[in-house]
Amino acid sequence: MDITLLLWMGALLLVIGAFAGVLAGLLGVGGGIVLVPAFFYAFSVLGFESPQLMQLCLGTSLATIIVTSVRSVLSHNKKGAVDWDILKTWAPGIVVGALFGVTVASSLRSDALQAIFGCLAIIVGLYMAFGNKSWRLGEAMPRGWMRVILSPLLGFLSVLMGIGGGSFGVPVMSLYNTPIHRAVATAAGFGVIIAVPSVIGFLIVSQRVAPPYSIGAVNFVAFALVIAMTLITAPWGAALAHKMDAGPLKKVFGIFLILVALNMLRKALGW
């Protein structure tokens, strides 16, 4: 491969990783919500556009989430913030949903996955921009048939977006009266449960066109560079969050996410 192209790829991925790390630390959002569209545009610019490109973006994003989620859940657990009862009871359904998500994603073309990402990202963006902490659907996390429905759905939708547990898990737990710090900590555990089985699945999804050092739908150059940068910059974002009110920034990011999602929908529709 052309060394110049490889250098450009490395530089783009370092910037993407740095940006994702700062946002994750500052706003408490999972990196996947940033990484998937960033990977898509970066790989497209570098000439790797194909009908399967979104599969590569989803798989690589989820691979980074394994590392960041494990690190996060261990950190939160030291403070006793992880609700292991929720994690254990929701895990089986989340794993089933995640594996189903890989099966569906591997059978869809890139434009269909772009459209799905765009629609779901608009929902996440609207909640971030206009959601209210006081909203409630119940006083405790659902059990029985409601958990049977919601847990696979959480895993399934997360894989179709290439994200961890935060973007859907935190709102769900908050709506069911889980304190926000506990919801964020437990959602990090959701991220591990979602990412591990789905990445195993994406490793065996064949790709006709892929950047160098890819196995299946996971690019290990992107994985390594993004992880290296997020480990450096996430603490910077967390430090900034303690110095300023991240609430208004979260609303701004929600609106930014909606614009990114609309652009992906535009491309998916060929406009």
C-alpha positions as MATLAB code, in Angstrom:
seq = 'MDITLLLWMGALLLVIGAFAGVLAGLLGVGGGIVLVPAFFYAFSVLGFESPQLMQLCLGTSLATIIVTSVRSVLSHNKKGAVDWDILKTWAPGIVVGALFGVTVASSLRSDALQAIFGCLAIIVGLYMAFGNKSWRLGEAMPRGWMRVILSPLLGFLSVLMGIGGGSFGVPVMSLYNTPIHRAVATAAGFGVIIAVPSVIGFLIVSQRVAPPYSIGAVNFVAFALVIAMTLITAPWGAALAHKMDAGPLKKVFGIFLILVALNMLRKALGW';
ca = [
       0.000    0.000    0.000;
       1.095    3.570   -0.739;
       2.967    4.849    2.350;
       1.493    8.346    1.887;
      -2.040    6.938    2.030;
      -1.137    4.942    5.140;
       0.220    8.106    6.814;
      -2.935   10.045    5.931;
      -5.031    7.212    7.339;
      -3.012    7.248   10.582;
      -3.280   11.026   10.951;
      -7.049   11.028   10.366;
      -7.573    8.209   12.861;
      -5.489    9.946   15.540;
      -7.634   13.089   15.205;
     -10.830   11.001   15.314;
      -9.643    9.160   18.436;
      -8.671   12.393   20.197;
     -12.050   13.992   19.442;
     -13.997   10.896   20.545;
     -12.015   10.686   23.785;
     -12.606   14.317   24.751;
     -16.334   14.056   24.016;
     -16.636   10.801   25.962;
     -14.966   12.348   29.000;
     -16.723   15.703   28.744;
     -20.276   14.645   27.928;
     -20.381   11.041   29.112;
     -21.392    9.824   25.646;
     -19.972    6.646   24.191;
     -17.288    7.068   21.572;
     -19.206    4.934   19.056;
     -21.735    7.653   18.379;
     -18.824    9.757   17.076;
     -16.592    6.993   15.712;
     -19.021    5.381   13.261;
     -19.706    8.494   11.127;
     -16.067    9.593   11.517;
     -14.780    6.202   10.325;
     -17.234    6.296    7.434;
     -16.041    9.668    6.172;
     -12.363    8.883    6.801;
     -12.418    5.529    4.978;
     -14.468    7.050    2.139;
     -11.948    9.880    1.674;
      -9.102    7.343    1.671;
     -10.745    5.422   -1.181;
     -12.202    2.409    0.659;
     -15.854    3.142   -0.096;
     -17.845   -0.014   -0.835;
     -21.326   -1.503   -0.344;
     -19.969   -3.012    2.921;
     -18.200    0.042    4.348;
     -20.674    0.606    7.188;
     -20.117   -2.970    8.398;
     -16.411   -2.143    8.767;
     -17.235    1.057   10.668;
     -19.621   -0.742   13.045;
     -17.234   -3.634   13.721;
     -14.211   -1.389   14.319;
     -16.167    0.967   16.569;
     -17.440   -1.948   18.681;
     -13.882   -3.311   18.997;
     -12.764   -0.024   20.590;
     -15.761   -0.181   22.929;
     -14.508   -3.462   24.450;
     -11.421   -1.671   25.787;
     -13.068    1.602   26.810;
     -16.055   -0.115   28.462;
     -13.911   -2.566   30.465;
     -11.745    0.321   31.662;
     -14.828    2.374   32.525;
     -16.722   -0.371   34.363;
     -13.657   -1.246   36.465;
     -13.228    2.412   37.392;
     -16.909    2.802   38.317;
     -16.891   -0.469   40.252;
     -14.128    0.829   42.546;
     -16.611    3.522   43.594;
     -19.404    0.969   44.052;
     -21.512    2.576   41.330;
     -22.207   -0.483   39.126;
     -25.595   -2.168   39.689;
     -24.584   -5.782   39.189;
     -28.155   -7.039   39.632;
     -29.311   -5.061   36.588;
     -26.206   -6.111   34.672;
     -26.645   -9.832   35.386;
     -30.374   -9.970   34.708;
     -30.218   -7.920   31.506;
     -27.065   -9.558   30.086;
     -28.633  -12.666   28.438;
     -31.174  -10.631   26.470;
     -28.574   -8.026   25.469;
     -26.224  -10.757   24.138;
     -29.044  -12.332   22.095;
     -29.962   -8.927   20.661;
     -26.314   -8.113   19.871;
     -25.782  -11.370   17.972;
     -29.000  -10.823   16.041;
     -27.757   -7.314   15.270;
     -24.525   -8.698   13.741;
     -26.554  -11.138   11.635;
     -28.758   -8.344   10.304;
     -25.875   -5.889    9.783;
     -23.814   -8.455    7.853;
     -26.690   -8.955    5.407;
     -27.366   -5.262    4.706;
     -25.657   -2.926    2.271;
     -23.857    0.173    3.487;
     -26.611    2.576    2.370;
     -29.244    0.661    4.371;
     -27.026    0.701    7.474;
     -26.394    4.433    6.956;
     -30.152    5.029    6.898;
     -30.644    2.968   10.090;
     -27.783    4.787   11.830;
     -29.186    8.147   10.731;
     -32.697    7.425   12.042;
     -31.482    6.054   15.390;
     -28.927    8.859   15.819;
     -31.686   11.436   15.349;
     -33.606    9.801   18.228;
     -30.484    9.807   20.449;
     -29.706   13.421   19.457;
     -33.250   14.590   20.239;
     -33.090   12.950   23.676;
     -29.693   14.545   24.380;
     -30.828   17.973   23.203;
     -34.343   18.092   24.634;
     -34.668   15.230   27.156;
     -35.622   15.964   30.744;
     -34.037   14.203   33.742;
     -37.421   14.165   35.478;
     -39.100   11.975   32.835;
     -40.149    8.568   34.210;
     -41.746    5.425   32.782;
     -41.599    3.541   36.081;
     -40.172    3.538   39.586;
     -37.867    0.539   39.073;
     -36.195   -1.312   36.199;
     -38.736   -3.540   34.445;
     -38.813   -7.273   34.988;
     -40.708  -10.124   33.332;
     -41.944   -9.724   29.770;
     -40.908   -6.038   29.554;
     -37.279   -6.940   30.312;
     -37.511   -9.823   27.821;
     -38.477   -7.261   25.147;
     -36.229   -4.349   26.117;
     -32.929   -6.162   26.782;
     -32.551   -7.758   23.304;
     -33.800   -4.541   21.702;
     -31.085   -2.566   23.513;
     -28.378   -4.955   22.259;
     -29.802   -5.104   18.744;
     -30.097   -1.339   18.219;
     -26.677   -0.686   19.764;
     -24.968   -3.063   17.309;
     -26.785   -1.512   14.329;
     -25.280    1.819   15.434;
     -21.865    0.423   16.423;
     -22.186    1.860   19.933;
     -21.886    0.652   23.522;
     -24.496    0.739   26.238;
     -24.600    4.456   27.014;
     -26.742    5.978   24.277;
     -29.705    3.647   24.883;
     -28.881    2.106   28.270;
     -28.552    5.362   30.230;
     -31.888    6.814   28.991;
     -33.682    3.510   29.659;
     -32.313    3.243   33.205;
     -32.971    6.936   33.891;
     -36.567    6.600   32.665;
     -36.957    3.741   35.157;
     -35.732    5.805   38.113;
     -32.092    4.627   38.262;
     -29.853    7.444   39.609;
     -27.804    8.935   36.765;
     -24.346    8.048   38.173;
     -25.512    4.448   38.669;
     -27.031    4.348   35.181;
     -23.805    5.605   33.560;
     -21.691    3.075   35.495;
     -23.993    0.144   34.713;
     -24.266    1.169   31.040;
     -20.478    0.763   30.788;
     -21.089   -2.890   31.675;
     -23.759   -3.065   28.981;
     -21.059   -1.870   26.571;
     -18.851   -4.890   27.326;
     -21.789   -7.296   26.973;
     -22.774   -5.748   23.634;
     -19.293   -5.387   22.149;
     -17.608   -8.732   22.921;
     -20.057  -11.099   21.151;
     -20.705   -8.650   18.308;
     -16.985   -8.143   17.548;
     -16.496  -11.928   17.431;
     -19.293  -11.958   14.851;
     -17.880   -9.052   12.832;
     -14.434  -10.723   12.685;
     -15.915  -13.431   10.455;
     -17.901  -11.065    8.197;
     -16.013  -11.007    4.884;
     -15.161   -7.653    3.253;
     -14.423   -7.224   -0.461;
     -12.792   -3.807    0.020;
     -11.058   -2.956    3.314;
      -8.151   -0.871    4.614;
      -4.873   -2.699    5.354;
      -4.662   -4.803    8.538;
      -8.362   -5.650    8.600;
      -9.764   -8.978    9.754;
     -13.357   -9.403    8.682;
     -15.165   -6.157    9.436;
     -12.639   -4.924   12.025;
      -9.687   -2.693   11.096;
      -6.895   -3.085   13.630;
      -4.991    0.072   12.641;
      -8.066    2.169   13.413;
      -8.683    0.164   16.585;
      -5.138    0.649   17.925;
      -4.805    4.348   17.073;
      -8.239    5.302   18.368;
      -7.749    3.388   21.634;
      -4.344    5.038   22.146;
      -5.821    8.521   21.667;
      -9.000    8.000   23.709;
      -6.974    6.726   26.670;
      -5.009    9.990   26.530;
      -7.821   12.464   25.843;
     -10.803   11.039   27.792;
      -9.279   12.224   31.119;
      -8.896   15.700   29.568;
     -12.615   15.724   28.768;
     -13.464   14.497   32.270;
     -11.302   17.256   33.790;
     -13.079   19.853   31.637;
     -16.448   18.488   32.759;
     -15.549   19.262   36.394;
     -14.631   22.844   35.488;
     -17.711   23.728   33.463;
     -21.400   22.948   33.103;
     -21.570   20.154   30.521;
     -25.399   20.348   30.327;
     -25.603   23.062   27.636;
     -22.748   21.399   25.724;
     -24.680   18.128   25.753;
     -27.639   19.906   24.151;
     -25.348   21.436   21.513;
     -23.820   18.023   20.822;
     -27.326   16.545   20.520;
     -28.124   19.095   17.797;
     -24.748   18.423   16.124;
     -25.514   14.688   16.179;
     -28.897   15.322   14.524;
     -27.158   17.260   11.720;
     -24.600   14.448   11.239;
     -27.441   11.912   11.162;
     -29.400   13.941    8.602;
     -26.298   14.114    6.397;
     -25.893   10.336    6.587;
     -29.544    9.919    5.663;
     -29.011   12.273    2.704;
     -26.079   10.168    1.475;
     -27.993    6.935    2.034;
     -30.819    8.258   -0.145;
     -28.335    9.334   -2.820;
     -29.138   13.055   -2.595;
];
